C-alpha cells in the first residue's frame, strides 16, 4: 500500500471539502421541520394501529374468555 505524505493528504482533504455544496439555513430549517412533521405523523399512525390491535385482541379475548 502506498504511503501518502501527510501534508499532501491535508491539501487533498481541503480541496475535497471546498467542493462540498453546503445547504443554506433555509434548507436546513425546512428539512428539520419536515422531519418533525413526518415523525409526528408516524407516531400518530402507529398509535392508531396499536389501539386497533389492542381493541381487536380485547374483543377476541372477551369473546372466548
DSSP file (Angstrom, degrees, kcal/mol; ACC not computed):
  #  RESIDUE AA STRUCTURE BP1 BP2  ACC     N-H-->O    O-->H-N    N-H-->O    O-->H-N    TCO  KAPPA ALPHA  PHI   PSI    X-CA   Y-CA   Z-CA
    1    1 A X              0   0    0      0, 0.0     2,-0.2     0, 0.0     0, 0.0   0.000 360.0 360.0 360.0 133.4    0.0    0.0    0.0
    2    2 A X        -     0   0    0      1,-0.1     2,-0.3     0, 0.0     0, 0.0  -0.451 360.0-132.4 -74.1 140.3    1.4    3.4   -1.0
    3    3 A X        -     0   0    0     -2,-0.2     2,-0.4     0, 0.0    -1,-0.1  -0.705  16.7-145.2 -92.2 146.3    2.1    5.9    1.7
    4    4 A X        -     0   0    0     -2,-0.3     2,-0.2     4,-0.0     3,-0.0  -0.901  20.3-112.2-113.8 139.0    0.9    9.4    1.4
    5    5 A X     >  -     0   0    0     -2,-0.4     4,-2.6     1,-0.1     5,-0.2  -0.497  25.1-133.7 -64.5 129.9    2.6   12.5    2.6
    6    6 A X  H  > S+     0   0    0      1,-0.2     4,-2.3    -2,-0.2     5,-0.2   0.862 105.8  51.4 -57.7 -36.8    0.6   14.0    5.5
    7    7 A X  H  > S+     0   0    0      2,-0.2     4,-2.1     1,-0.2    -1,-0.2   0.918 111.2  47.3 -66.7 -42.6    0.9   17.5    4.0
    8    8 A X  H  > S+     0   0    0      2,-0.2     4,-2.3     1,-0.2    -2,-0.2   0.892 110.5  53.4 -64.4 -39.1   -0.4   16.3    0.6
    9    9 A X  H  X S+     0   0    0     -4,-2.6     4,-2.4     1,-0.2    -2,-0.2   0.929 108.9  48.1 -61.0 -45.8   -3.2   14.4    2.3
   10   10 A X  H  X S+     0   0    0     -4,-2.3     4,-2.4     1,-0.2    -1,-0.2   0.890 110.8  51.8 -63.8 -39.0   -4.3   17.5    4.2
   11   11 A X  H  X S+     0   0    0     -4,-2.1     4,-2.0     2,-0.2    -1,-0.2   0.905 110.7  47.8 -64.0 -40.9   -4.2   19.5    0.9
   12   12 A X  H  X S+     0   0    0     -4,-2.3     4,-2.2     2,-0.2    -2,-0.2   0.885 110.8  51.5 -67.7 -38.2   -6.3   16.9   -0.8
   13   13 A X  H  X S+     0   0    0     -4,-2.4     4,-2.6     2,-0.2    -2,-0.2   0.931 110.1  48.8 -63.1 -45.3   -8.8   16.9    2.0
   14   14 A X  H  X S+     0   0    0     -4,-2.4     4,-1.8     1,-0.2    -2,-0.2   0.882 110.2  52.2 -62.4 -37.9   -9.1   20.7    1.9
   15   15 A X  H  X S+     0   0    0     -4,-2.0     4,-0.7     2,-0.2    -1,-0.2   0.900 111.7  46.1 -65.5 -39.7   -9.6   20.5   -1.9
   16   16 A X  H >< S+     0   0    0     -4,-2.2     3,-0.8     1,-0.2     4,-0.5   0.893 110.8  51.9 -70.1 -39.5  -12.4   18.0   -1.5
   17   17 A X  H >< S+     0   0    0     -4,-2.6     3,-1.1     1,-0.2    -1,-0.2   0.852 103.5  59.2 -64.8 -33.7  -14.1   19.9    1.3
   18   18 A X  H 3< S+     0   0    0     -4,-1.8    -1,-0.2     1,-0.2    -2,-0.2   0.763 101.1  56.5 -65.8 -23.9  -14.1   23.0   -0.9
   19   19 A X  T << S+     0   0    0     -3,-0.8    -1,-0.2    -4,-0.7    -2,-0.2   0.617  82.8 108.4 -81.5 -13.4  -16.2   21.1   -3.5
   20   20 A X    <   -     0   0    0     -3,-1.1     2,-0.8    -4,-0.5    -3,-0.0  -0.428  65.4-141.1 -69.7 135.2  -18.9   20.3   -1.0
   21   21 A X        -     0   0    0     -2,-0.1     2,-0.2     0, 0.0    -1,-0.1  -0.870  20.5-152.4 -97.2 108.4  -22.2   22.3   -1.5
   22   22 A X        -     0   0    0     -2,-0.8     2,-0.0     1,-0.1     0, 0.0  -0.575  18.3-111.1 -83.8 142.1  -23.4   23.2    1.9
   23   23 A X        -     0   0    0     -2,-0.2    -1,-0.1     1,-0.1     2,-0.1  -0.343  31.8-113.5 -70.2 152.7  -27.1   23.6    2.5
   24   24 A X     >  -     0   0    0      1,-0.1     4,-2.2    -2,-0.0     5,-0.2  -0.335  28.3-106.1 -77.8 167.2  -28.5   27.1    3.2
   25   25 A X  H  > S+     0   0    0      1,-0.2     4,-2.3     2,-0.2     5,-0.2   0.875 122.2  53.4 -60.9 -37.5  -30.0   28.0    6.5
   26   26 A X  H  > S+     0   0    0      2,-0.2     4,-2.7     1,-0.2    -1,-0.2   0.906 107.9  49.6 -65.5 -42.3  -33.5   27.9    4.9
   27   27 A X  H  > S+     0   0    0      2,-0.2     4,-2.5     1,-0.2     5,-0.2   0.906 111.6  48.9 -63.3 -41.4  -32.9   24.4    3.5
   28   28 A X  H  X S+     0   0    0     -4,-2.2     4,-2.2     2,-0.2    -2,-0.2   0.923 112.5  48.3 -63.6 -43.9  -31.8   23.1    6.9
   29   29 A X  H  X S+     0   0    0     -4,-2.3     4,-2.4     2,-0.2    -2,-0.2   0.928 112.8  47.8 -62.9 -45.8  -34.8   24.7    8.6
   30   30 A X  H  X S+     0   0    0     -4,-2.7     4,-2.3     1,-0.2    -2,-0.2   0.914 113.2  46.6 -64.0 -43.5  -37.3   23.3    6.1
   31   31 A X  H  X S+     0   0    0     -4,-2.5     4,-2.0     2,-0.2    -1,-0.2   0.871 111.7  52.2 -68.5 -34.4  -35.8   19.8    6.2
   32   32 A X  H  X S+     0   0    0     -4,-2.2     4,-2.1    -5,-0.2    -2,-0.2   0.925 110.5  47.7 -64.9 -44.1  -35.8   19.9   10.0
   33   33 A X  H  X S+     0   0    0     -4,-2.4     4,-2.4     1,-0.2    -2,-0.2   0.906 110.8  52.1 -62.7 -41.5  -39.5   20.9   10.1
   34   34 A X  H  X S+     0   0    0     -4,-2.3     4,-2.6     1,-0.2    -1,-0.2   0.883 107.5  52.2 -63.4 -37.9  -40.3   18.1    7.6
   35   35 A X  H  X S+     0   0    0     -4,-2.0     4,-2.4     2,-0.2    -1,-0.2   0.922 110.7  47.4 -63.8 -43.6  -38.6   15.5    9.8
   36   36 A X  H  X S+     0   0    0     -4,-2.1     4,-2.2     2,-0.2    -2,-0.2   0.902 112.8  49.2 -64.8 -40.4  -40.6   16.6   12.8
   37   37 A X  H  X S+     0   0    0     -4,-2.4     4,-2.6     2,-0.2    -2,-0.2   0.937 113.2  46.0 -63.8 -46.2  -43.8   16.6   10.9
   38   38 A X  H  X S+     0   0    0     -4,-2.6     4,-2.4     1,-0.2    -2,-0.2   0.880 112.0  51.5 -66.0 -37.9  -43.1   13.1    9.5
   39   39 A X  H  X S+     0   0    0     -4,-2.4     4,-2.2    -5,-0.2    -1,-0.2   0.902 111.5  48.0 -65.0 -39.7  -42.1   11.8   12.9
   40   40 A X  H  X S+     0   0    0     -4,-2.2     4,-2.4     2,-0.2    -2,-0.2   0.930 112.4  47.7 -65.8 -45.8  -45.3   13.1   14.4
   41   41 A X  H  X S+     0   0    0     -4,-2.6     4,-2.5     1,-0.2    -2,-0.2   0.890 112.2  50.2 -62.7 -39.1  -47.4   11.6   11.6
   42   42 A X  H  X S+     0   0    0     -4,-2.4     4,-2.5     2,-0.2     5,-0.2   0.907 110.2  50.0 -65.5 -41.4  -45.7    8.3   12.0
   43   43 A X  H  X S+     0   0    0     -4,-2.2     4,-2.1     2,-0.2    -2,-0.2   0.908 111.8  48.2 -63.5 -41.9  -46.2    8.3   15.8
   44   44 A X  H  X S+     0   0    0     -4,-2.4     4,-2.4     2,-0.2    -2,-0.2   0.923 111.3  50.9 -64.1 -43.6  -49.9    9.1   15.3
   45   45 A X  H  X S+     0   0    0     -4,-2.5     4,-2.4     1,-0.2    -2,-0.2   0.945 112.9  44.3 -59.2 -49.7  -50.2    6.3   12.7
   46   46 A X  H  X S+     0   0    0     -4,-2.5     4,-2.4     1,-0.2    -1,-0.2   0.828 110.7  55.0 -69.1 -30.0  -48.6    3.7   15.0
   47   47 A X  H  X S+     0   0    0     -4,-2.1     4,-2.4    -5,-0.2    -1,-0.2   0.919 110.4  46.5 -65.3 -42.3  -50.6    4.8   18.0
   48   48 A X  H  X S+     0   0    0     -4,-2.4     4,-2.3     2,-0.2    -2,-0.2   0.903 112.6  49.2 -66.0 -40.9  -53.8    4.3   16.0
   49   49 A X  H  X S+     0   0    0     -4,-2.4     4,-2.6     2,-0.2     5,-0.2   0.916 111.2  50.6 -62.7 -42.3  -52.7    0.9   14.8
   50   50 A X  H  X S+     0   0    0     -4,-2.4     4,-2.8     1,-0.2    -2,-0.2   0.912 110.3  49.0 -61.7 -43.8  -51.8   -0.1   18.4
   51   51 A X  H  X S+     0   0    0     -4,-2.4     4,-2.6     2,-0.2    -1,-0.2   0.901 111.9  49.8 -62.9 -40.3  -55.2    1.0   19.6
   52   52 A X  H  X S+     0   0    0     -4,-2.3     4,-2.4     2,-0.2    -2,-0.2   0.925 113.1  44.5 -64.6 -44.7  -56.9   -1.0   16.8
   53   53 A X  H  X S+     0   0    0     -4,-2.6     4,-2.6     2,-0.2     5,-0.2   0.916 114.4  49.7 -66.0 -42.6  -54.9   -4.2   17.5
   54   54 A X  H  X S+     0   0    0     -4,-2.8     4,-2.6    -5,-0.2    -2,-0.2   0.920 112.2  47.8 -62.5 -43.4  -55.4   -3.8   21.3
   55   55 A X  H  X S+     0   0    0     -4,-2.6     4,-2.3    -5,-0.2    -1,-0.2   0.906 112.4  49.3 -64.2 -41.2  -59.2   -3.3   20.8
   56   56 A X  H  X S+     0   0    0     -4,-2.4     4,-2.5     2,-0.2    -2,-0.2   0.911 112.6  46.9 -64.3 -42.4  -59.4   -6.3   18.5
   57   57 A X  H  X S+     0   0    0     -4,-2.6     4,-3.1     2,-0.2     5,-0.2   0.904 111.6  50.8 -67.0 -40.5  -57.5   -8.5   20.9
   58   58 A X  H  X S+     0   0    0     -4,-2.6     4,-2.4    -5,-0.2    -2,-0.2   0.917 112.4  47.3 -62.5 -41.7  -59.6   -7.4   23.8
   59   59 A X  H  X S+     0   0    0     -4,-2.3     4,-1.7     2,-0.2    -2,-0.2   0.924 114.2  47.0 -63.4 -44.4  -62.8   -8.1   21.8
   60   60 A X  H  X S+     0   0    0     -4,-2.5     4,-1.8     2,-0.2    -2,-0.2   0.912 114.5  46.2 -64.5 -43.9  -61.4  -11.5   20.8
   61   61 A X  H  X S+     0   0    0     -4,-3.1     4,-2.1     1,-0.2    -1,-0.2   0.866 112.1  50.4 -69.9 -35.4  -60.3  -12.4   24.3
   62   62 A X  H  < S+     0   0    0     -4,-2.4    -1,-0.2    -5,-0.2    -2,-0.2   0.825 108.6  53.8 -71.5 -28.4  -63.6  -11.3   25.9
   63   63 A X  H  < S+     0   0    0     -4,-1.7    -2,-0.2    -5,-0.2    -1,-0.2   0.894 120.6  30.7 -69.5 -39.8  -65.5  -13.4   23.3
   64   64 A X  H  <        0   0    0     -4,-1.8    -2,-0.2     1,-0.2    -1,-0.2   0.656 360.0 360.0 -92.1 -17.8  -63.6  -16.5   24.2
   65   65 A X     <        0   0    0     -4,-2.1    -3,-0.2    -5,-0.2    -2,-0.2   0.432 360.0 360.0-100.8 360.0  -62.9  -15.8   27.9
